[in-house]
Amino acid sequence: MIDKTLINTLTEMAKEEKKVNEFKKRLRVKGKVVAKGLTKKGNITITVKEKDDDFKFTILKSHKESFALAEKLEAGRSVSVMGIPKFRMIICTKLKVLDKGIDGSRQRKLEVE
């Protein structure tokens, strides 16, 4: 019999690394909702503007909590969205409305003379 402790340890390490890499690939955006629409199949699409970039997220009907929250969203609300980039779309995995809003101010360094 071959001792499989090393193989089992390596398998678990590979699973952990795969999970970490999948989490790193997720897109995280904080911004304002610019547009909201429906797809042919009844899923909701929202466009979020972060600084100069627009990101189009698709919220699936099967994600009940996010879908219910997205139905109540209006344009101009500040949101935090996390999604997984798939073929030609970004599928929303987490949607959160920000109560404080996004601060549009810029920071500048003070020069001391």
C-alpha positions in Angstrom: 0.0 0.0 0.0 1.1 3.5 -0.8 0.9 6.1 1.9 -1.5 8.8 0.5 -1.0 11.5 3.2 1.2 13.6 0.9 -1.2 13.3 -2.0 -4.1 14.3 0.2 -2.2 17.3 1.5 -1.3 18.4 -2.0 -4.9 18.0 -3.1 -6.2 20.2 -0.3 -3.5 22.8 -1.0 -4.5 22.9 -4.7 -8.2 23.4 -3.8 -7.3 26.3 -1.4 -5.2 27.9 -4.1 -7.9 27.5 -6.7 -10.4 29.1 -4.3 -8.1 32.1 -3.7 -7.4 32.6 -7.4 -11.2 32.5 -8.1 -11.7 35.2 -5.5 -9.0 37.4 -6.9 -10.6 37.3 -10.4 -13.8 38.9 -9.0 -14.5 42.4 -10.1 -15.3 44.8 -7.3 -16.8 48.2 -8.1 -18.1 51.1 -6.0 -20.0 53.7 -8.0 -23.3 55.1 -9.1 -26.1 53.3 -11.1 -26.3 55.0 -14.5 -28.8 52.7 -16.2 -31.1 49.8 -15.5 -32.7 47.4 -17.9 -34.1 43.9 -18.5 -32.7 41.1 -20.6 -34.8 38.8 -22.9 -34.9 36.1 -20.2 -36.0 38.5 -17.4 -32.7 39.1 -15.7 -31.8 42.7 -14.7 -28.8 44.6 -16.0 -27.4 47.6 -14.3 -24.6 49.9 -15.5 -22.4 51.2 -12.7 -20.1 54.2 -13.3 -16.9 54.3 -11.3 -14.8 57.4 -12.0 -14.4 57.3 -15.9 -15.3 53.6 -16.4 -18.8 52.0 -17.0 -19.4 48.4 -15.9 -22.5 46.4 -17.0 -23.5 43.8 -14.5 -26.2 41.1 -15.0 -28.2 40.1 -11.9 -29.7 36.6 -12.4 -33.3 35.8 -11.3 -31.9 32.8 -9.4 -30.1 35.1 -7.0 -33.3 36.1 -5.1 -31.9 38.6 -2.6 -29.8 40.5 -5.2 -32.6 40.4 -7.7 -35.1 41.9 -5.2 -32.7 44.6 -4.3 -31.9 45.4 -8.0 -35.6 45.8 -8.7 -35.9 48.6 -6.1 -32.8 50.4 -7.4 -33.1 53.7 -9.2 -30.5 55.5 -11.4 -28.2 57.7 -9.3 -28.0 55.5 -6.3 -24.6 54.6 -4.9 -23.9 50.8 -4.9 -21.1 48.4 -4.2 -21.1 45.5 -6.7 -19.0 42.3 -6.9 -19.1 40.1 -10.0 -17.5 37.3 -11.9 -16.5 38.1 -15.5 -17.9 35.5 -17.8 -18.2 35.3 -21.6 -19.4 38.8 -22.7 -21.0 39.7 -19.4 -20.2 40.2 -15.7 -22.5 38.1 -13.4 -23.3 39.9 -10.2 -22.5 37.9 -7.1 -23.0 40.6 -4.4 -25.0 43.8 -4.5 -25.1 46.4 -1.7 -26.6 49.8 -1.6 -24.3 52.4 0.0 -26.2 54.8 2.3 -23.5 57.4 2.5 -22.9 57.6 -1.2 -19.7 57.9 -3.1 -17.4 60.9 -2.3 -16.4 62.5 -5.6 -13.8 64.7 -4.1 -10.1 64.3 -4.9 -7.1 64.4 -2.5 -4.1 66.6 -3.1 -0.8 66.6 -1.4 0.1 69.7 0.6 3.5 71.1 -0.1 5.3 72.3 3.0 7.8 75.0 2.5 
